[in-house]
Amino acid sequence: MKHFKLYQAFFLCITLLFAINTQTYAQGITAEDVVSIETVGAVSMSHDGELIAYTLSVPRTEEESIGRNYSELYIISVSGGDATPVMQKPQSAGSPQWGADGRLYFTARLTEHHNQVQVYSVNSSGEDLQKHTDARHGLSSYSWSADGSTLAYMAMDPVSDERREQTEKGYDMIVAGENLRYMRLWVQPRDGDANIITDENTYVWDFSWAPDNNRLALRISDKPGADVDQMYTHYAVINQDGSGLSVLMDAPKKKAGMSWAPDGTKLAVIAGKVYSDPLPQRLWILETNGSGNHDITPADWEGTVESAQWMDSQTILFTAVERSSTHLYILPLNRGTKTRLAGGGEEIFRSVSTDSNRRTFAASVNTINHPGEVYVADVRRGEFQRLTHHNEWLADRELGEQTSITWKGADDLEIEGILVKPVGYQEGVRYPLAILPHGGPEGISMNGWNTRPLYPTHLLAHEGYVVLKPNYRGSGGRGTAFASANHRDLGGKEFDDVLLAMDHLDELGLIDPDKVGISGTSYGGYFAAWAATRYSDRFAAGITFAGLSNWISFTGTTDIPHEMSVVHWDLYWFDNPGQNWERSPIAWLNNANTPLLVAHGLADDRVHPEQSIQLHQFLEMKGIPTSLVMYPRQPHGLTERAHQLDFMNRILDWFGEHVK
């Protein structure tokens, strides 16, 4: 009887332990959770500051047809409360903008009205749907003039009738440089017909109305192409009737958004410092009369400008990333010194939109505890108020402790990154390490919500890993000098920064240095392949998605050969073929024994699938543990639910087998 009671007590303890473990596991984030997350994207505040329109990315469910997330559209009051739905799945909407008439405009493909994307609007209550364009082949970006009298939009030239007829007969050959299609700018009076105002040899990438309602600023090029978009566009001004095109800046460098000064005499633009600047990250002022251009970025400031608008004709309001946080600044032109209004805290904000008086702004804000939500803040005080609460179930999930850390990298340069401790972390215990390097290399790992299918941070933390996301030299967020610090040295000191981070975590007693895995995408995938070959002795396992394995063949197959050569290598491979080969992972296969999972999307134009195919084949020939996974229809990333789930589960399985 005594033995039976002991057995009962033992059985009860085991049952309780199992229940506790089951409960802990149930509270941790899962792959199914990650693919169910809804995220606020574009945010637009009404001119009077009373309403906010926002898009919500809504994943598809297991029961729905395969495809990208839906983009729902809502209106919410700045005082909070329930959001009014404007467009919900299975329909999608984008580019919300409030008009001078108080209506909310957006783009959508509503087949009951037109079989292509058009501009629509609703009133402030989300009702009275109206269609405003009839672009035969659809459109992309659009904007109303300030007085609401004229609409401008971008639309791609259609395939010619001759080309279509030849294709139907089987003459569908693709010849480089032939049958190019151009994005053109159309202008349409509110009650009139649309007309093209750019010529057939001008490709329009972006535009902005002048305050006088008669001119537009353009970012244009002489031909299409991803490489051209990245490096070889021009800023120009044109009259709304298509006359008087005047180029303001044609120097080759990265260029991004434009904003007119209220008096119409100047443009604030975001562009690179020089040709080899890896990012459009500096503030420039362009005189619209063509009298000069000026880089007004504060001297010795380590930051990356992301967006800019005018408070008045002498003061700029701009957002920026500094290391792994976001900031909102004002910059008077006559002083050249910036003043921070908001940021630097736990809120990582995107898609900032102000009222017409620049007193209040709305943004999509994420934190370490949740993905993007709608927040509102006073411009001068910068105090954030959260308005939406999507993904409330996340409050029931246990996340690892997340912080920003620093360490000394190569040459004692201070390097920063994001560290997440395992769920249930215990002081003094050494854990396996999962390194998740961002892409670019000019990307940035932010100290906000950091979990998504290709970078499942909290999924790994729940599985017992310390997770490190290093912002190695070459990253954005610290100005041109830091972003360029890896020039002519890819895979060199920038990777030493990562190795020294591993040593730092080892010295702190956080990790087991013999249990280190690395997983990354694109340039982060290059880091993973580089780790598993050149530095095979330091890594127990690697996972590369859409990663580079051969610098020479990559340059010959990517859609951005010039961009990659100029702003990342600062060197063309044929000027130094030895270094490009020496820094290629496949050049180090004789040094390798690290198991490497290789994955790629079959519709990837940025990093051709051949990069993964050749790497996997060579690994197999060398007898190194490997697996190749190719995802149909997927571009330079993963957009479909089933593929996202599959990849996350493969990460857990591969690291579980080879790291743990």
N, C-alpha and C positions, 0 to 999 in steps of 0.2 A: 504493500500500500504506500509505504514511504517512497519507494522508487517511482511509483505511478505519479505521486504528487510532484516529485522532482521533474519527472518527464513533462507533466502538465505545465509547470513553471517555465521549463526550458522552451517548450513549444509556444507558450504565451510571449516570451521575450523575443523569440524569432519572428513571431507574427507581428509584434509591435515594431520591431526593427524594419521588417518588410513594409509595413504600413507607412512608417516615417520616410523611408527611402522612396516609396511610391509617391507620397505626398510631395516630397521635395522635387522629384522628377516632374510631377504634374505642374508644379509652379514655375519650372524653368521654361525658357522660350524654346520652341521647336521649329523645325523647318516648315511645317504647316503654318505656324504662326507668321513666319517671315513672309511667306507668299500671300498672306491675307491682310497685310498692313495697308491701310489707306493713308494717303499723304496729300496734304495741301500743296498745290503748285503755284500757279500764277495768282496774284492778288491785285485788285484794283479798287482804290478808294474813290467814292463819288466826289465831285467838285466841292460840294458843300460840307464834306466830311462826315456825313450822317450814315452812309451805307458803304458796305464793302462787298464786292463780288469776288468769288474765288473758285478755282477749279480744284477738284478732288480726284486724285488718281485712285481708281477702284479696281482691284485685281479681279480677274475672272475666277469663277468657281470650277470645281472638278466637273460639274454637269454642263458647263457652257462650252461653246465651240472654242477651239484654240485661237489665240491672237493676243494682241497687246492689251494692257489695262484700258478700261474705260476712263474717260475724262468727264466727270460730272461737273455741273455748274450750279452755284448757289449764290444767294444774296443774304447778308446778315447785317443787322444794325450794329453800330459802334457801341451801343449800350448793351449788346449781348442778346440772349434769347435764342429762340429756334431759328434756324436758317431756312430761307424759302428756296425750294428747289426750282431751278430754271430748266435744267436738262439733266436727265438721269439715264442710266443704262437701260436698254442697249444702245441708246444714242450717246454721242460724245460732243463736247464743245470745247473751244479754246480761245485764247487771245481776248479775254474780257477787257473792255474799255468803256468808260462812261462818256457819253456825248454831252455837248453843250446844252442839249435839249433835255437832259436828265434821264435819258433812256440808256439802258445797258446794251452795248453792242458786243457781238462775239462771232466766231466762225463755227460752222457746223456743216455736216453733210446730212441734210434731211431729205430723204428720197421722195417724200410726198410733195416736196417743193422743187427740188432740183437734184440731179444725180451726181453733182460735184459740190465741193466745198464752196459756200457762199457766206456773205456777211448778213447776219440777222440781228434783230434787236427785240427787247421786251421793255415794258415800263418798269418803274421801280418796285412794283409788286410782283414782278416776274410774269406778267400777263401781256396780252395784246401782241403776239408774235408777228413781226414784220420782216420781209425779205428785202434787202437793199441792193443786191447785185445780181447779175445774170451772166457771170463769166462762163463762157461756153465750156472751158476745160478746167474750171475751178481756179482758186487763188490761194495765196499764202498770207503774208503780212498785209495789214491794212491800217489806215488811220484817217480820221476826219480832220479837216482844217479847224483852227481854233474857233472860228465863227460858226462851224457846223454846216457850211454851205457846200463843201466839196469833199468827196471821198477819194483817197488815193489807195491803190492796192498793187501788189506784185502778183504776176501770173506768168507761168511758163509758156513759151511758145508751143503750140501743138505740133504733133508729128504731121509733116506735110502729106497732102493727099497722094502725091507721087510716091513718097516713101511707103505709105500704107499699102498702096496697090502693089508695089514691088514685093513687100514683105508677104502679102497674101499669096503671091506666086512662088514663094520660097527663096526670093532674093533678099535674105535677111542678114547678109554678111555684116559684121561689125568691123568697120575700118577706122583706125585711129585718126582723129582729127576731122572726120567727116560726119555729116548729119548732126552737128552740134545744136543743141537747143538752148535758147537764152531766156533768162528771167527778165521780163520787161515791166516798166512802171506804167500803170493806167491811172487816169484822172477822170472822175465822174461827178458832174454837178448833181446836187441832191435830186433834182427832178429832170435830169438829162441823161444822155448816153455817155458811155465810157470811151475814152480815146487813149491810145498809146502815146507817151511823150518821150520815150527813149528810143534810140535808133537800134537797128537790127544787129549791130556789132557791139552793143553795150549790155553787159550783164549786171543787173541790180541785185545787191546783197542786202541792203538796208536803206531806209529813208526816214526823214523827219520833216514835218511841216514847219515853215517859218511863222513867227507871230503875225506877220502881215497878211497871211493867207494866200500869198501870191508866189512864194518861192518854196523850194524843197531842198534840203541837204540830202546828198546821196553818198552811199559807199558803193563803188562800181569797179568793174574791171573790163578788160578788152575781150576776155574769153571766160568760159566756165571752168570749173574744176576745183576739187577740194584743196589742192596745193595753192591755186590762185587765191582762193578765199582766205587761206591762212596767211599768205605772204605778199600778194601783189595787187591789192586793191587800192583805189584812190578815193579821197574825199572830194566832193564837188558840190556845187550849187547850180540849180536849174530853175527857170521860170515854169509856172504850172502849165503854160501852153507848149512847153518843150523847147523854148528858145533860150539862148544865153547860157549854155552849159559852160561852167568855169571850174577848173580843177584847183583845189586849195592845197592838197598834200598828195604827192604821188611817190614819195620816197618809199622803197620797198621795206616793209616792216609789218608786224602784226597790228591790226586795227579792229576796233569794235564800235561801241555805241556813240551816238551823237546827241547833243542837246543845244537848242538855240537859246541865246541870251534874250531876255524879254524885249530889249531894244532892237534885236535883229542884226546887230553889228558883229556878233561873235558866235562861234560855235565852241562848246566844250566837247572834246572827244577823248576817248581812251585808246591809247596806242602804245607801242613799244618805244623804248628809249632809242634803240638803234636796230639795224637790220637783224642782228643775232639775238635780240631780246626774246627769251622764250615765251613771253606773255604780252598781250596788250594790257599794260598794268600801270601806265602813267597818265597823268592829266595834261592835256595839251589845249591851248587856246588858239583857234584859227580865226584870223580876221576875215570876215566874209567878203571884204573888198579886195582880198588877195595881197594885202600889204605885209603879211608875215604870220609865222607860226611860233608859238612859245611853249616850251615844256615848263609847267608851273608846279610840278610835283615838289613838295617840300624836300629840301636838301637833307641828305643823311638819314632819311626816314626809311625804315624797313617795313614796307607794307605793299600790298597789291590792291590797286584801285579796281573796283568791280562795276560801279555805276555812278553816274553824275547827273545832276540837274541844277537849275539856277534858283536861288532864293530871290535874287534881284539881279540887275545887270552888272553888279560888281561883286557878287558873292555866290560861291558854288557850294552846293550840298552834295556830298559824295559818300558812298559806302566803300569799305575796304576790308580786306582780310589781313590781320597781323598774327603771324604764326598760325594758331588753330582757333582763333576767335574772330568775330566780326565787329565792325565799328562804324559809327555814323559821325561824319565830320562836317563842319563848315569851313570854308577857306575864302577869306576876302582877297580879291586880286591885288589890292593896294598894299597889303601887309605881307602876304606870302607865308603866314603862319596859320596852322590849322587849329581848330578847337573841337574837342570831342564832345558830342551831344549824347551819344548812347553807345552801348556795346562794351565789350571786354568782360562781360559776365557770362552767365550760363546760357543765355539766349544766342543761338546762331540764326541770324535772320537772312532771308532771301526775298527777292521780288518786292522791294520796298516801293510803296506807292503813297504819295502825299495828297492832301486836299489842295485846293487852288491857292490857299493862303500860306501853304507850307507850315501850318501850325500843328498838324496831326499826321501821323503816318501809320499805315498798315503794312504788315509783312507776313510771310510764311516763316514761322519760327520753329526750330527744332532744338531739343536739349538732350542731355545724356539719357533722359528718361522717356522721351517720346519723339516720334518723327514730326514732320511739318504740321503745324496748326496755325490758325489765324490769330494774330495778336495785333493790338493797337497800342500806340504810344504817343505821348506829347513830344514834339520835335525838340523843344528846348530842355525839357526835364528828362526825357529818355526813359520814363518808367513804363514798363510793359504790362499790359493787361491781356490775359488769354480769353478768347471769345469762343473757340470751338473745342470740342472734346471727342474727336474720333478715336477709335481704338481704345476705348475705356477698359477693355479686357487686359491691356498691358499692365494695369495697376496690380493685377493678380500674378504677374510673372516676376520671378526673382532675377535680378540682373547683377552682374559682377560690378565691383567698385571701379569707376573710371576716373582717371586723372590725366593731366598733361605733365610729362616729365622731361627733364633735360639731362644730357650727358655730354662728355667731351668726345667729339669725333676726330677724324684725321686732322693733323696740324692743330689740335686743341680747339678747333672751331666748335662752338656750342651748337648742339643739335637738339631738336625738340621732337616729341612724338606723343602718341596717345597710348596709355597703358590701361588694360582692363584685367583685374584680378579674377581668379576663378570664383564662381558662386560657392559660398561656404569656405572661403579662404581661411587658412589657419596659419598664424605666425610661426615661422620656423620650418615649415614644410616646403620642400622644393618641388615645383610643378613642371610638367612639360610646357614648352614654349611654342606658340604659333605666331609667326611673323606674317603680317599681311601688308606688304608694301603697295602703296598707291601707284597708279599709272602716270603717264605723261612723258617724261619724268616731272613735269611742272605741276602735277596735281598736288592736292593738299588733303591730309587727313585732319578733319575738324574735330574739336572736342564737343561734339553734339551727338545726335543719333547716328550710330556707326554700324548698324546691322542691315545688310541687304544680301540678296542671293549670292553674288560673287564675293562678298566680304562679310560672311556671317559671324561677326564679332561675338555677339552674346550667345550664339549657339555654341561656339567653341568654349566660351567661358563657362557655360553650364556643363560642358563635358569635361571640365577640370583643367583647362589650359589657361596659362597666363597668355594674354594676347597683346602684341606690340604692333602699332601702326606708325612706323618711323617717317618723319618729314626730313629725309636726308637732303644733303645739298643738291640743288637742282629743283627743289620744290618751290611752289609759289608761296605767297604770304610774307616774304621777307625782302621784297624788292629785286631789282634787276641784278645786282651784284651776286646775291645768294643764288638766284635762279640760274645764273650763268656760271656758277662756281664749278660745275662739272664739265665745262666745255673742253673738248679734245681729250676727255678722260672718262668716257662712259664705262661703267663697271669698275672704275678705279676707286678714288677716294670716296665717292658717293656710296659705294658698297662697303668700304672700310667703316663708314659711319654706322652701318647696320651691324657689322661684326663687333665694333666697339660697344654698341648697345647691348649685345649679348653678353659681353664681358662685364658690363656694368650691372646687369641684372643678376649675373652669377655672383658678383662680389656682394650684392645686397642679400644674397641667399634666397632669391625668389624662384630660381629655375634650376632644373637639372640640365647642365650643358650638353649632356649626351642624348637628350630628348628634345630636339629642336626641329620643327617643321616650318616650311615657308610656302605660302600660297598667294599668288597675285595674278592680276589681269593686265594685258597689254604690256606696258613697260614694267609693271609689277610682275607680269609673267616672265619677262626677260630676267628680272632679278631672281625669280624662283629657279629658272633653268640655269642661270649663272651660278647660283648657290649649289645646285645639285651636281654641277660639273667642275667648275674651277675651284670651288671650295667644298668639295664633297666630304672632306674629313670633318666639317663643322655641322653638317646637317643630316638628320636621320631620314627625312623624307621631303619631297617637294611636289607642288602642284602648280602647273602653269596653264592658264586659260588665255587663248589668243596671244600667246607670248612670242617674242622674237628669239630665234635660235641661230640665225646666220645673218649678220649685218649686211653682207654683200647682196645675197639673194633677196633679203627684205627690201633693200633700197630699190631693187629692180622690179618688185611686184606691188609695192604699196601705192596708194593714191596720194601720198604726201612726200615724195622723194626729196624735194627741195626743202620743205619745212623741217623734216627730220635732220637733214644734213646741215642746214644753216643754223637753226636755233637750238639744236641739241648737241650735235657733234661739233658745230662750228668748223666743219671740215667735210669735204666730199670724199667718198671712199677711194676714188681713183687717184686722189692726191696722196693718200697714205693707205694703200690696201693692206699692208702688213698689220697696222693697228686694228683696222676693222675686223680682220680675220682673227687676230689674237684675242679680241674682246667678244668673240662669238662663242656661245656655249658649246656648239658642236666641235669646236677646235680643241676642247678639253675632255673629250670622251675617254681618252686613255687614262685620264686622272679620276674618272668617275666611278662610283659604285652606289650612289644614293638612289633609292627607288623614286621614280618620277612619274606622276600621273599627268598626261598630256590631253588637253581638251580644247576644242575650237568650234566656232560657228561656221557653217559652210557658206554663208552669205556675207562673209567679212571682206570688205574692200580695203580696210585700213591695214590689217595684218593678214596677209593671204594665208589660207589654210595650209599651204605648202610648208610654212614655217613649222607647224606642228607635225605634219606628216613625215618630213625628213628627220626631225628630231626623234620621233618615236621609232622610226625604222632603224636609225643608227643605234639607238639604245638597245633595241632588240638584237641587232647584229653583235653588239658587245656583251649580250647576256645580262644586262642590267634590268632589274625588275621595273616594268613599265606597263602602262595601259593607255590606249588611245580612244578618246570619246569624241565623236563629231556630231554636232547638233544641226539638223536640217533647218533651213529658213532663218537661222539666227545670224544677226549682223555682228558688229564688234561689241558683243554683250549678249545677255540672255533676256528675252522679252516674253517668253511663254512659260506658263505656270509649271507644266510637267517637266520642262527642261530645267527650270530653276530648282525644283524639288530634287530632281535626279542629281544635279551637280552638288547641292549641299550635302546630300546623303553620301555621295562619293568622297567628299572632303572628310566627313566624319569617319568613314570606313578606311580610307587610305591612311589618315593620320592614326586612327585607332590601331591599325595593323603594324605600321612601320615606325611610329613615334612612341606610342605608349608601350 
